[in-house]
């Protein structure tokens, strides 16, 4: 039986822009690592008990998705920070809020969400449980 999500991979055009967005705007922790038996430097963004591994579009690590392209993801992050505070964070960083707040159904119940895009135009939903 599946217990939880450990990590997922995000294919990005510009590693530095993605790191700035996820680390400096969303507050994730940047981690660098080399998989066992390799000297390849990898990057992940850690939050809670999960992480996002970053793959550079022009040189994804194997194995990878059949068609790894930037800008094809759509995912939701639950946050303990109010959406009003997120609105201020996004405004300060010149990030357009594309929608919300709007009530949605999350994995464990009702959530209130706003939507933004990361540097690759992936749709990012930031939500509070209600």
Secondary structure, DSSP 8 states (H G I E B T S, - for coil): ------EEEEEES-HHHHHIIIIIIT--EEEEEE-TT---EEEEEEETTEEEEEEEGGG--SS--TT--TT--EEEEE-SS-HHHHHHHHHHTT----EEEEEEE-SSSEEEEEEEE-TT--EEEEEEE-
